[in-house]
Amino acid sequence: MIKRVKQILKTKGPKQFGLFVFAFNCLITLLTIQWLWRFIQWLFLFKGRLVFQELLESQVNGFTQDLSIAAYTIAAFIFFRLIFNLKLPMGRTFYVFCIGVLLSIYFLIATSDIFLLHYWGSRINTQALTYLKYPKEVIASFTGLIWLMLAFYLAGLFVLSRWISKGIHDNLTNQTKKSTAVHYIMLFTILFILGRGGISKVPVQIGDAQQSTKPGINLLAANTIWNAGFYLLLTDQYPDVDHFRKNKYNYITQIKPYWWQGDSVLTIFPNKPKNICIIIMEGVSADVSNFLLGEGPDCLSRFAKWMKKGNSTPHFYATGDRTNKGIVSILSGWPGNPWQGILHEPQRANRLPNLAQLMIDNKRDTRFYYGGDLRFANLKSYLKTGGFKHIIEQSSLNDQGKKGSWGFHDEVVLDKLYRDLSYSSKPVFSVAMLSSSHEPYDIIDSDEDEVKNYYASVRYVDSCLDDFFTKVEGDKSLDSTLFIVTSDHGKYLQNERTHFGQRGFFRVPFWVWEKGVERSEIGGFFENRCFSQADIYNTIYELMSHELDPKAKFSRSLLRKDHPNNAAFHMYEVGGIINPDKMNWLSTQELSITSEMPFNQWDSAILTLESAIISEYFDMH
């Protein structure tokens, strides 16, 4: 039998499986080229900043992007072969031309990227791409010598690319003589899975390469072609905000209701809690809590008895409409911006301050819990670079209980959180992000409509929180633990009050409880105040450090009595400020802004705030 297998492999293998042999050889070759390219970058640009062991760390962190771009490139090689019938007279020539163009683009991107690394200290990103909007200025900066060198470089590049593509064509033709349609389908499936990064819900992300707390390692780890492709696709997602960047609407000398209403400074601070634990529900609106003056079904009735023990407010607001926006507001004090969340650009998000780093400075252990895959929206990269030492997610929970399309359900996450808090021998800062109230609400086995299934899923979250705090209340080891429960964003519940852009859409639960303390001095600062997720950051920062963090300039501490009692929010091309009794908003489109003139004090405040936020955003590069 063994002899027969050897004979099959020897005689028929290369012919029948030549397509796979070609793909495998290409994969190894492309990965090797990418690793050598990263080594060359380290040798000439990073050697003074990173030691050899850190180069190896960047190679490991960048592997998923390296494998992804290699797989997609091989798929392109083979796809072009199928598209262009090489039996026709022009087939071979056209194939070589297309592959030559693809390789030339790769080489050009790699060259541009290394120049940016040398002169700017950054890779191809949105800031670099904005210069393409001004071709006259770019061309004007080129000297005659540069044009001559560029012409020779491009000519040589295309000749080299054609030579390589001819070799690819001849090798592919010889290796695939016995290949069938089944072989091609199997190979494309494998390459798609490798390019995508597996079969999980979350594909390869720009943040996958950014897993270190050291910026140099993250910069080196990013795959050149993958990174450039990401930002080339991202540029169209920016609305026109040049009128804000030019400070056209910065009414800095006029009234600014978003900022402080006085100069109060605390001289006596509340005692620091031993532990701090933040629980972030998924998309839970305050409209489903009668205790928080909600007008919908009372889906948080069991949790209401706990809200009576601590301190809460019916005037707490999310800064945006997505999980990735809410997380950054809570942990970094970022108020959001009028386009996609800042986590879509890790090189900016990773420059934000983070409560995890504050807790490390205060000798606290740092932990983040989530039942699913944290790579979505580059969350894992943000958390790791921000200072979370322990990240507990789906892969860490090992089939410990109920599981849905978004990972393990909330009861599993909260049970793990409780056990770790209870058994911890040192002070800890823990954040748990829940997911069971996210579509498709598969914790509920029901054929009801979407809103009713949502209500049922929130009732499940309600029971999980009740069970969790029942255990916490009986555990003396958790005395002096400050618990905060809130939501990442609100929810449109198919009624007018929670419609997109309405106050009710942004209104979410907020509750704080200092366990073991009869009348919490800390909790009193939050009671019935109007504020946003972004204000949590500097409130906790001032509690722990007795000062405000100047890096979080848009976060306002609730420990100050002159907090202006309002909240900022953003949606795409919209910014606004919410007060306890009303909301004001403006479109960020210049034509729409002009149509609102003359401006009232709230218009001026919103425009001033947007100018400051947008300028700060583009300064983070």
N, C-alpha and C positions, 0 to 999 in steps of 0.2 A: 504493500500500500504506500509506504513512504517513498519507495523507488518510483512509483507511478506519479505521485504528486510532484516529485522533483522533475520528472520528465515533462509534465504539463507546464510547470513554471518555466522550464528551460526552453521548450519549443514554441508554445503558444502564448505565453505571457506577454512578451514584448509586443507582439502583433495585436493581440486582443485588448490589451490594457495600455497601449502606447499613449493614448490620450491622457490617462491618469499619470503615467510616468512623466510626460511633458509638463503637466500642471505641477506635479510635485517638484520637479527640477526647477521650474520657474519660481515656485514659491520659496524654495530654499535660497535661490539666487537673489530674489528681490529682498528677502529678509536680511540676507548678508550685506547687500548694498546699503540698506537703511541703517544697519548697525554700524557699518564702516563710516557712513556719512555722519552719524551721531558722534562717532569717535573723532573724526576730523574736526567737527565743530568744537568738541571738548578740547582737542589738542591746541587749536589756534585761538579760541575765544573764551574758553571756560577754565583752562588748566590752572590759572592763578586763583580761581574762586572755588573750584570743586576738586576734591581729591579723587583718585581712581575708583575707590569704593563708591563714591557718589555718582560717578559715571555709570557704574554697573547698576546702581539703583534706578537711574534714569532709563537705562536700557530695559529693565524689568517693567517699570511703570508705563513705558511707551509701547510695550509689546502688543497690546490689543489694537492700537491704532496702526502699528506696523503691519500686523496680520490682516487687518481690515483693508488697507489700501493695496496690499499685495494681492489679496483674493479678488478684489474688484478689477485690478489691472489685468490679471490673468483672464478673468471672465471677458474683458474687453478684447484681448488678443483673440480668443476663441470665437467670440460673438462676431467680430468683423469677418472672420474666416467663413462663417456660415452665411452671413449677409451677402458677401461678394463671392459669387460663384467663380472659383479660381480656375475652372475649366475654360472660361471665356478668355479671349486674348488680353483684355484689360484687367482681369481679375487680380493677377499677381501684382501688377503695377499699382493699382488703386489701393490694394491692401497694404503694400509697403508704404505708400504715401500716407494713409490714415494712421498707421502705427507710428510712422516717423513724426507726424504732427503731434500725436499724443505724447511721445517721449520728449519731443522738443519743448512742449508746454511744461512737462515735469522738470526738465533741466532748468528752464527759465525761472520757474517758481523757486527751485532750490537755490539758484544763484541770487535771486532777489531777496530771499529769506535770509541768507547768510550775510548779505550787505546790510540789511536792517538790523540783524543781531550785532553787527560790528559798529554801526553808526548810531543806532537808536537804543540798542540793548533790548529790543523786543522783536517778536516775529510779525509776520503779516497779520494785521488786525484791522479793525474798522477805521482806526485813525489813519493808518497807512493808505487804506483804500479810498479815503475821502479825498486824497490828493489827485486821484484819477478824475475827479469832477472838474479839475482845472488843468486840462492838457496844455494850454498855452503857457501857463506858468512853469509846468514841468519841462516842456520843450525848451523854453527860454533859458533854463538853468543848465542845459547841456552845452558843453564846448565842442569845437570841431573835432578835437582829439577823442573825446568821449563818443561822438557819433561814429568815427572811424573804427574805434575799438568795438563798439556795439555791432557794427555791420559785419566785421570779421568774426565776432563771437557767434552771431546768429547763423552766419553761413556755415561755420564749422560745426555748429550744433546740429544743423539740419543734415549735413553730410554724415555725421556720426550716428544720428538717429536712424537715417535710412540704412546704413550699414548694419546696425543692430536689428532693425526690423526685417531686413532680408534674411538674416540668420534665423530669426524667430519663424518666419514664413517657411523656410526650407525644412527646419526641424519639425515644425508642426505638421507639414505635409507628409513627411516620412513617417511620423509617429502615429498618424491617425488613419492610415489606409484601411485598417480593419475595424475602425470605430463605427458603431451604430447609433441610431437615434436614442436608444436607451442609455448608452454611455454618456452622450451629451447631456441628457436630462439629469442623470445622476451627478455628473460633475458640476453642472450649473447649480444644482441644489446644495451641494457641499460648499461651493464657493460663496453662494449667497449666505449660508449660515455662518461661514468664517468671516465674511465681510461685515455682516450685521453684528457679529459678536456673540452668537449663540441663538437659542430659540426662546429666550425669556422675553417678557413684555418690553423690557428696556434695551434698545440697541446700543452700540458703541457711542459714547458721549465725548464731547470736547474735554470734559473734566476728568476722564478716565486716566489721562496721563499726569494729572496734577494731584498727586497723592502725598506730597511731602510738605513739611512746614518750611522748607528752604526754597525760596523763589527760584534760585539758579537751577536746582534739580528739576523743578516743574517746567522751566523754560526749555531746558535741554531735552526733556522727555517727550514733548509734543512732536508728533510726526509732521514733517514739513509739508507734505502734500495734503494730508488729512486736515491740518490746521488751516491751510490756505483755502481749501474747498469749503470748509465750514464758514469762514468769514466772507467768501465771495457770495455765498448763498444768503448770509445774514444781512448784508448791507441794505437790501430792499425792505427790510422790516423797520427801518428808521423812518419816522415821519419827518417832515421838514420843520426843524426847530432852530434854524439859523437866526431867526429874529430874536430868540431868547438868548442865544450865545453872544449876540452883539449888545446885550443889555438894553435892548430897545424898550423893554417894558419893565425895567428895574426901578420901581418907585421907592427907592431906599429911604428917601427923606420924608415920605408920607407915612401915614399910620400903617402899622404892620400887626394886625390882630393875631397872627399866628405866633408871634414871639412873646417874650415875657412881658407882663404888665406891671413890672416893678423891679426892685433890686434886692428882694429878700434872700438872705443866706442863712442856712441852718447853723446854729452853734451847738445844739444838743441833738445828737442823732439817736435813733432807735438802736437797740441791741442787734448785733448781727446774728441771724439764725445759723444754727449748726449746718443744716442742709437746705438746699433750695431745689424744688422739683416743679417743673413746668410741664403740664399735660396739654397738648394741642389737639383738639378734636378736628375731624375732617368735615368742612363745609356745614357746620351747624349754625343756623340762624337763631338770633335771640327771639325771633318771632314765634318759636316753638316752646317758649318758656313763659308761663303765666307769671311766675315770680319776677321775671325781668320785663314785665309789661307787654309780653307778646300777645298778639291777637289770634294766633293760629292754635291748633291743637296743643295741649300741654304735654309735650313729649319728654320733658325733663322733670317730671313730678317727683321722682325718687331723689334726684340730685338736689331738688329744691330744699329738702330738709338740711342738706349740708351747706347750701348757700346761706341759710338762716344763721348758721353757726359762725361763719366768717364775715367777710365784707365783699360787697358786689356793687355793680352799677349798671343801670339800664342804658347808659350813654357811652358804651365802648364800641369802637369802630375799627374794622379792618382797613388796611391801607390800599388793598387791591382786590383782585378777583381770582387769584390763583394761589395754590399752596406755596410755590417757590417764592412768591412775593411776600406772603405772610410770615414765612420762616425767617427771611432776611430782616424784615421789620422788627420782629420780636428779639432776635439774637444779636442784631447789629445796629438797630436804631435807624435803618434806612427807610425813608418815607415813601419809597416807590418813585416811579417816573412814568411819563405818559406814553409808554410803548411796552415791549415785552420786558419781563423781569430781568434784573441785573445778573441773575445766575446764568443766563444764557451767555454771558461773557465772563468766564472764570478769572481772567486776568484783572478785571475790575472788582468783581465780588470778593476775591481773595485779598484785596487791599482794605476791605472794610474791617472795623473792629469787631470783636466777638465776645459775648459774655463768657464763653468757655475759657478764653485766655485770661479774662479778669479773675475767674475762679481758680485757675492754676496759680496766678499771682497771690491769691489768698489761701493757698495750700488746700484747695479742694480737688478731689478726684472729679473727672468730667466724663459723663456717659450720655449717649444718645440712643434711643430705642425706636425701632420701626419694624412692623411686621413684614414689609415687602422689600423690594430692591431699591436702595437709595441712590442708584446711579442716575435715576431719571432727573432731568433738569439740572444735572451737575451738582446735586445736593451733597453727595458723598465727598466730592473734592472740597466743597465749601466747608463742610463740617470738619474734615481732617485738617485742612490748613488753618481753620479757625481755632483749633485747640482741643477738640474732643478726642480724648485718649482711647476711649472704648466706644465702639460703634456696634450696637447689637441690632442686626437686621435678620432677614429671612434665613440666610445661610447659617446664622448663629443659633437659631431656635430649634432646629433639628426635629421637625414634625412633632411638636409638643401639644398640638391641639387643633382647633378648627382653622381651616384654611380656605381662602377665597381667591378671586382673580387678582386681588391686590396683595396677596400674601396672608400671613396669619392674622386672624381677627383680634379685636381689641382685648378680649378677655385674656388671650395668651400674652399679649404685650404687657398689659397691666399686672398680670400675675408675675411675670419676670421682673418687672420694675419693682414691685413690692418686695419680692424675695431679695433682690440685690440691695435695696435700701435697708431692709431689716438686718441683713447680715454684714453690711459694710462696717468696717472697723475704723474708718476715718471719715471726716466730713466730705460730702459729695454734692455735686451739681448735676442733676439728671433732667433730661428733656425727653419726653415720650410723644411721638407723633402717631395718632390713631388713623385708621383708614376704613373702618367698616361702614361708615355712612357715606361712602363714595359710590357713585354708579359702578356696577349695575345692582348694588344693594343685594349681593348674593348671600348675605347672612340671613335673608328673609326668603322663605319658600312660599311665594305668593304670585298670583296672576293679576293683582291689582294694578292700577295705573302708576306711573312713575312717582308722582307726589305722595301717594299713599304708601308706596314702598319706601320712599325716603323717610316719612314719618315713622314707619315701623323700624327702620334701621337706627334712627335716633333714639327710639325707645330702648333698643338693644344697647346702645352706647350708655344710656341712662342707667340701665341695670348693671353694666360693667363698672361704671364709676361708683355706684352705690356699694357694690361688693368690695371694691378696692378700698374705699374710705372706711368701710366697716372694719376691715382688717387693720387699717392704719390706726384707727381710733383706739383699738385695744392693744396697740404695741407701744409700750413705754419707751422703747429704744428710739422711736421716731419723734419724741418730744423735741421742740425747738426746730422743727422742719417747716419751712415756708412753702406751702403748696399754692400754685397758680394754675387755674384751669381756664382755657379760652379756646378759640377756634382759629383756623388759618384764614378763613374767608367766610362770607355769608352765602346765601343761597336764594335763587329766584324760585319762589313757591307758587308761581302762576297766579299771582294776585298783584294788584296795583302797588301796594305798599312795599313789596319786596322786588319790584321790577328792577332790571339792570339800571344802575345809575341813581336809584332812589335811596333815601336815607336808610330804609329798612333792608336794602340789599347789603349794605356794609355793616349793619348793626349785628354784633356777635356777642355771645356770653363772655363775661369776665367775673372771676371769683378768686379771692385770695384768703387763705386760712393759715394762721400760724399755730400749728398743732401743739397742744400742751400749754398754751398761753390764753388765759381767760379773756382779757381785753387786749387784743393785739394793737400795739401802737403803730406798727407798720401798716396793718390793714386799714386803719382809720384814714390814711392818706388817700386811699382809692375810693372810699365810700361815696357813691352818687356823683363822682366827678365825670366830666366829659373829656375823653382822651383817646388816643389811637394806639395800635400795636407798637408803633415806633417809640412811644414814650416809656415803654417798659424798660428799655435798655438803660437809659440814663437814670431812671429811678433806682434800679438795682445797682448800677455803678456807683451812684452817690451813697447808697446804703452801705456798700462794702468799702468804698474808698474815701468817703466824706468830701468828695468833689465831683464835678461833672467831667465827662470825657470830651475834650475839644474835638476829637476825631468824629464824634457823632453829633454834629452841630444841629441836626434837625430833630433830635430827640430831647424832650423836655421832662425834667424830673417832676414827679408828682409830690415829692417831698417839699417842694417850694410852694408856698401859699399863693404866689403870683403866677402860677400856671394859668394860661389864658382860657382854659376850659373849652377847648375845641379840638378838632381832629382833621388831619389832611387825608385825602384819598386820591387815587389815580385809576383811570382806565385808559384804554388806547386813545390818544389825542384828547384827553380830558383830564383836568385837574380841578380840585375843589376843596372847600373847608366846611366842615359840619359843626354846627352849634347844637346845644341841647334842644332848641326849639325850631331850627331851620337849617337849611344847607344852601351853599352858594357854589356854583361851578362855572367854568368857562372852557370852551374848546381851545386847544393850543394851536389851531390853524390860524394863520395870520389874517386871512380874510374874515374869518368868523370873529376874531378879536376886534378888528376894526369896526365891525358892525355893532359892537356893544358900546362904543363910545357915545357920550362921555362916561367915564368909569366912576363907579361909587367906591367907597372905602374897601369893600370886600373884593371887588374886581381888582383893585390896586394890590391888595394883600395877596391874592392868588397869583397875579402876574409876577409880583416880586418873588414869591416863594418858588414859582416854576423857574424863573431866571436863575435863582440860586441853586436849585436842585439840578437843572440841566447843565449848568456850568460845572458843578461839582462832579457830575457823572462823567463828562468828557475830560475832566482833569485827571481822572483815575485811570491811568494807562501805564 
